[in-house]
């Protein structure tokens, strides 16, 4: 005998649950991006991280990895934006360190020390 599960939630709650992203999404893309970054294939890793963030915007580590990738590609302004988003989502000492590196690079660029 199969028991039917009775769902007492209202229609809006059921719809919201159906549209909520799965917490497991994006980890495969992030892992691939990390591997590509370890091989210094930053131009290939970047879209993987962007896809991971798109699939699961609740994971701050994906944003942190994207920021590192952009930093390595010398795209400091955008790297700062993503690092700040990751830091706003989760206070992490590694992200703070990255933000400090980015700020120093941006400061050197402004002074012409590139």
ZAMARGU-4260 file (C-alpha; in steps of 0.2 Angstrom, whole numbers, plus 5000, padded with zeros to 4 digits):
<rodrens>
0) 5000/5000/5000 | 5007/5017/4995 | 5003/5031/5006 | 5000/5048/4998 | 5009/5063/5006
5) 4997/5077/5010 | 5004/5094/5007 | 4996/5106/5018 | 5005/5121/5011 | 4996/5134/5001
10) 4999/5136/4982 | 5012/5150/4984 | 5023/5141/4996 | 5023/5126/4984 | 5027/5137/4969
15) 5041/5145/4979 | 5049/5128/4983 | 5048/5122/4965 | 5057/5138/4959 | 5070/5138/4973
20) 5087/5134/4966 | 5094/5117/4972 | 5108/5120/4985 | 5119/5107/4976 | 5119/5116/4959
25) 5135/5124/4952 | 5148/5114/4962 | 5153/5104/4946 | 5156/5120/4937 | 5166/5128/4951
30) 5177/5112/4953 | 5181/5113/4934 | 5185/5131/4936 | 5197/5128/4950 | 5205/5115/4940
35) 5207/5126/4925 | 5214/5140/4936 | 5227/5128/4943 | 5232/5125/4925 | 5232/5144/4922
40) 5218/5143/4909 | 5210/5158/4916 | 5200/5163/4900 | 5192/5146/4901 | 5189/5145/4920
45) 5180/5162/4920 | 5164/5156/4911 | 5164/5141/4922 | 5164/5152/4938 | 5151/5163/4930
50) 5140/5148/4927 | 5142/5142/4944 | 5137/5159/4952 | 5122/5159/4940 | 5116/5142/4945
55) 5119/5145/4964 | 5120/5163/4969 | 5119/5158/4987 | 5137/5151/4987 | 5149/5164/4992
60) 5164/5153/4987 | 5159/5153/4969 | 5160/5172/4969 | 5176/5172/4978 | 5183/5160/4965
65) 5177/5171/4951 | 5185/5186/4959 | 5202/5177/4960 | 5200/5172/4942 | 5197/5190/4936
70) 5211/5196/4947 | 5223/5184/4938 | 5216/5191/4922 | 5221/5208/4927 | 5202/5214/4928
75) 5204/5222/4944 | 5188/5233/4945 | 5177/5218/4941 | 5187/5207/4953 | 5184/5220/4967
80) 5165/5220/4963 | 5164/5200/4965 | 5175/5200/4980 | 5164/5213/4988 | 5149/5203/4984
85) 5157/5187/4991 | 5162/5196/5007 | 5145/5204/5009 | 5137/5187/5009 | 5150/5178/5020
90) 5164/5186/5030 | 5179/5176/5025 | 5198/5180/5029 | 5203/5174/5012 | 5191/5185/5003
95) 5197/5200/5014 | 5215/5196/5009 | 5210/5196/4990 | 5201/5212/4992 | 5217/5220/5000
100) 5227/5213/4985 | 5215/5220/4972 | 5215/5237/4981 | 5234/5238/4981 | 5234/5234/4962
105) 5221/5247/4958 | 5231/5259/4969 | 5247/5255/4959 | 5238/5257/4942 | 5231/5274/4947
110) 5249/5280/4952 | 5256/5273/4936 | 5266/5259/4944 | 5256/5246/4935
</rodrens>
